[in-house]
Amino acid sequence: MLTKFVPGVMTMGTLFWDRALLVVMTTIFAVLALDISVPALVLSLMALSRWVVVLDFYPVEPKGETA
C-alpha cells in the first residue's frame, strides 16, 4: 500500500527507527574502535615490559684482557 508523502510530517515510527538505527550503528563503531585499540595497548605494554627486562642484561660482555 502506497501512502502519500507529506513534507514535514513523519509517519508513525520512522523517527523511532531512525534513532534506533543511529544508536546501533554508533555502538557497532564504538566497539570496533575498542576492538582495535585495546589489543594494540596490550601488545604495546607487553613489548615495553620485555624491553625493560632486556635492559637488565648487558648485550656486550665487559671488556677485559683475553688469555
Secondary structure, DSSP 8 states (H G I E B T S, - for coil): ------TT---TTHHHHHHHHHHHHHHHHHHHHHHHHHHHHHHHHHHHHHHHHHTTS-SS-------
